Amino acid sequence: MLDELKTAWFCSQVSTLKNSMYALAIGILKNETDAEDAIQNTLLSAYEHLEDLRFFEKVKPWILKILTRECYRIASYRKDYTELDDCDAAAPQADWDMKMSVWDAVSRLETKYREIIVLFYYEDLSTREISRILDLSEENVRKRLSRARSLLRTLLDKEDFT
């Protein structure tokens, strides 16, 4: 009975996180197949180590941290990065053209800046949560976020984005 409750709870949490996980994985790996593999491996690992989760309300940062590590593990085996051809699932539906322009600019950022932007703006995580996910100090997260914003602004200015 306890395993059934654990499984049901885990499935409900995963259901609410699936879009976040996909956006983060695509943001880091820029490849749909690799992103799906990273998500699958993350879910398996998270479920197997569910007893390690001390605070159940912190499940989102915990799973995203596992996913981030898995994405980098996959990326380390794949030295050549392929360009993202279709990011329909990662971009919101409203204001399609504007959001696609922003997403295109975000996808061109270096990985360390792209992941910060995805976690902060797309996933609505605090700098404290991001620092835990990426194993960085909060100060480093804030500096990286500031640099990412500056780089993003430069990219969007080059495209006359308004």
Salt bridges, closest charged atoms under 4 A:
ASP34 OD2 - ARG78 NE 2.45
GLU70 OE2 - ARG73 NH2 2.53
GLU83 OE1 - LYS30 NZ 3.59
ASP104 OD2 - ARG108 NH2 3.43
GLU115 OE2 - ARG144 NH1 3.72
GLU123 OE1 - LYS60 NZ 3.86
ASP135 OD1 - LYS65 NZ 2.72
ASP135 OD2 - ARG69 NH2 2.52
GLU138 OE2 - ARG128 NE 3.32
GLU138 OE1 - ARG142 NH1 3.64
GLU139 OE1 - ARG142 NH2 3.17
GLU159 OE2 - ARG108 NH2 2.02
